[in-house]
């Protein structure tokens, strides 16, 4: 079994799941725990989202306790007081998700740091998530918002809509240890924030993306992008994701890198690379390659330099060309280029 979790969520008036909160998801759970939960809830084998009632919780808790899993048993017992829909998610294999509870479990696993970005299959997830108004009274189906707003007004309450999106903010579900976030609305559930990561107010982290930490994030980490240990993203900078024109190229920032303010990358960077402020590098950008003496070696497309270490990317302020300064000799650079080809 890949993962198991007990959750509490929200459904619309049609009984469709809008969102699910899993307080304590498990990755690679013990077989005895899974067997006990499956038997107590009469769950089938394979991937399954099993809805259950508060009156089922005591039976489930006793089964988990008997199997020696006290923490999950205590959670099951606590859920017996729930006024909201309950679900047990059994994730046997990593396949494209089929239900909203499955999507939410995978997003939780990422934000709990149990899995790193690209570690789970999220194919087709957008079609399983409804467009939701995230309000001070919880998640509301966007189609049901007018009726709920009127109902709240008639009861003397003001319904405040924080955002309209398929994804909630991470901190309403998971707050990893050892991090800081200036504006929590700018980090989506499914983001991976390693120990020591600081996301300032201008920073943004999408789902299935994140930073190893420690690092300062003042720019955008797009979906699918991972930033290495000790790397910083300057104010307003951009990483091109697979959802925003990057195609299937996985953009990665290595360790010890700096992407300057308002700069951007459309290629993966190796370790110890610096991109000058304001310089956006796309895969097809023509780049003049300079050796360790500052002498011109060649002109290549940026994609040919992808993933290499110890590079300084800059724009020549006199002639406007993009330059990549390395710490290698001209001979070593030519050998590396030929090896790449």
N, C-alpha and C positions, 0 to 999 in steps of 0.2 A: 504494500500500500504506500503510495507516494505521500499522501497527506490526509489528515482527518481534522475536522473542526466542528464545534457546536456554535451555532450562530443565532442571533436575534435580528429581525429585519423589519422592513416596511413593504407593504403591498398596496396596490391601487384598488379601486372598488371592483375591478374585474378579477382580483386575486393574482395579478402579475407581480413578481418581485421587482421592487425598485432599488433596494439596497440591503446589504446584510453586513452586520458587525460581528466579527469573530474575535472574542476576547483572548482566546489562547489557542491559536492554530498550531497543529503539530506537523512536522515534516519527517517523513519516514517513521511513522508511529509504530510502536510495538504491536506485533501480530495479535497478542492476547487482548489488547485494548480494542483493536478493530473488530475482532471476533465477538467480544462482549457487547459492543455497541450494535453490531449488525443483528445479533440475536435479540437484543432487547427491543430494537426498533423494527424488526422483521425486514431488514434491508437486503436487497439483492446484491449479488457480486458485481464488481465493476464500478464505474463512475456513477454515482447516484446522489441526488439531492433529496433527502427524506424529510418532509414536513412532519412535525410531531406537536402534541399538545402539552400544556403545563402538567396535566395529570399523568403524562407518560414519564415525567422527569424523575420521579422517585424510583420507578422500576429501572430506568437507565442508570441512575446514580448507584443503586445497589449492585447492578451488574458490573459497573466499572470499579466499584470499591472491592468487590469480590475478586476481581482480576488483578487487584493491587495497584490501581491507578487513582490515587486519592485526589490529586489536583483536578482531574477531569470530572471525577465523581462530585466534588464540591461545586464545580461550575454547573453541572447538570442539576444538582439540588437547588442552586440559586435561581436557575431559570424557571423553576416551578412557580415562582411569583410573577412571571412575565405577563404583561398585558398586550404584548406584541407577538406577531407570528414567529415561530421557532423553526429552525432547520438544522439537520445534521448533514454535513457534506463529506461524502466518501470519495476520495480521488485516488483511484487505483492505478491509473496510467496517465502519462502526460500526452493528451491528445487535444485537438482543437476543442475549446469549451462548447458545451451544448446548452448551458443554462446560466442565468445571471448569478445564482449562488456559486457556481464553479468559477466564473470570472472573478467575483469578489474574493474568493479564497486565494486565487493565484495572485491578485493584487496585494492581499494581506501578506502572503509569503514573501513577496518582494520587499515590502516596507518593514517587515519584521527582520530583514536581513537573513532570512532562512534560505533564500535563493538570490542569485545575482541576475541583473538584466540579461536577457537572451537565454536564461536558464529554463524558461517555461514556454510552452506553446500557447500563444494568445491569438492565433489565427481566427478571424471572424468575430472577435469579441464585440466590435462596435454594434453589430446587428442584434446582439443580445441585451444591450443596455438601452433603457428608455431615456428620453430627454426629460430631465428632472429639474424642478424648481427647488433649490436648497434654501429653506426658510428657517426662521426662528422657531417654527413648529415642526421642523424635520423635513424629510423628503416628500415632495408632492408631485404626482404625475402632472406634467405641464398642461395636459388636456383637462385636468380636474382643478386647476388653479383658480379659475374665476369663481367656481362654486365654493371652494374653501376660503377664498378671500372674503366673499360675501358673508359666509357663515361666521367668520372671525369678527368682522365688523359688527354684525348683528349682536354678537356676544360682548361687544365693547373692547375687542382686541384689535391691534394693528398687526397684520401679517406682513413681515418684512422679508423680501426675497434677496438673498445675498448674491446668488448667481443662478444662471440657467445653463446646465451642462450635463453631460453623461457621467462625469467623474466628480466625486467629492474631494475635498481637501484631505490630505493625509492625516493631519493632526486630530481630526474628529474620530479617527479609528486607531491610529498608531502614533506614538511619540517615541522614537528610538532614543536610546541613552547617548549622552555625550554630543548632542548637536545643538545648534541655535538656528532659529528661523525668524527673520525680521517681520515678514508678512506671510502668515500661514496659508493664505489663499493662493499663494504662488507655488505651492508644492502639492501635486496631485497624489491621491492614493495610488500606490504602485511604484512610487519613487523609492530609490535605494539611497539612503544617506548613511555613510560610514561614520564611525567614531571620529569626532573632531571636525566634522563638516559644519561650516557656517554659511547659511544662505541669507544674504542681505536683502533689503527691501526690493531692489531691482532684479534680484535673481529669480529664476524660475526653473523648476525641475518637473519634467513630464513623467508619465508612467513608463515602466520598463526602461528606466534611465536613472542615472545618478552619479554619485561620487564615492570613491573608496575612502576619502578622508585620510588625514586632515587636509583641509583646503578651504579657501574663501571663494564663494560662488556669488558673483555680482552680475552674471550674465545668464543666458538661456541654455539649459541642457535639454535638448530636444529628445523626443521619443527614440529610444534605441541607443542613445549616446552614453558612454561610460567615461568618467574622468578619473584619472589615476591618482595615486597617493601623492600628496604634497603639491598638487597643481592648483593654480588660481585662475579664475575667470574674471576679467575686469568688467567694469560697469557697462552694461548695455551690449556686451559682446554676444556672439551667436555661434551655435554649433548646428550644422545642417543635419536634420534627422531624416529617417526613412519615410516620414509622413509629409515632409515639406520640400521635396525636390531632390533629396539625396539618393533616390532610387534604392537599390538593394545594397549599396556600399555602407558597411557598418562604420560609422565615425567613432573613433576612440581617441582620447587624449591620454598620452602616456604619463609617467611620473615626473614630477618636478618641472612642469610646464607653466608658461604664463601666456594667456591670450589677452592682449591689451584691450583697453576700453574701446567699445564700438568696432572691434575687429570681428572676424568670423572665419570659420573653416568649413570647407566642404570635402576635406580629405582627412584621414586619420593621421595623428601625430605620434611620433615615437617619444622617447624620454628626453627631458631637458631641452625642450623646444620653446622658442619665444616667437610670438607673432606681434608685430608692431601695432600700436593703437591705430584704429581706423582702417586697417588693411583687411579686406575680405578675400580669402583664397578659395576659388572654386576649382573643381577637378581639372577643368580645361584651361585654367589660367596659364599664360606663357610666363615662365620664370627664368631669369638669368641666374645660373648657378655659379657661385664664387667659391674659390678654394680658401685654404687657411691663410693665404697671403693676400686675399682680397682680389685676386685676379679672375677674370672671366674664363669659365671652362666650357660652358655649353648653354644652350637655351632649350628648355624642355617643358612639357606640360606638367602642372603641379602633381597630377596623379602619379607620375613616375618617381616622385620623391616621397610618396605616402609612407608613413610608418617608420621613417628613418629618424635616428637619434641626433641630438646635438645640432639643431638647426636654428638659425635666426632669420626669420622672414621679415622683410622690410620693403617699403616703396622708396625708390630713389627720388628725392625731392627735386632734383634738377632735371631729370629726363622722364620721370613718371613710371619707369619700368619696375616690375616686381623683382626683387632679388632674394636669393636664399644663400646666406653666408654659412659655411660649414667649417668644421675644424679638421677637415681632411685635405690631403694634398690632391692636386689635379689628377695624378695617376690613380690614386685610390678611388676618386669620384668616378672616373671613367670606367673603372673595373666594376664598381657597384651598379652603374647604369646599364652596362652590358649584361651583367648578371640578372638584372631586373627584366630586361628584354627577353 
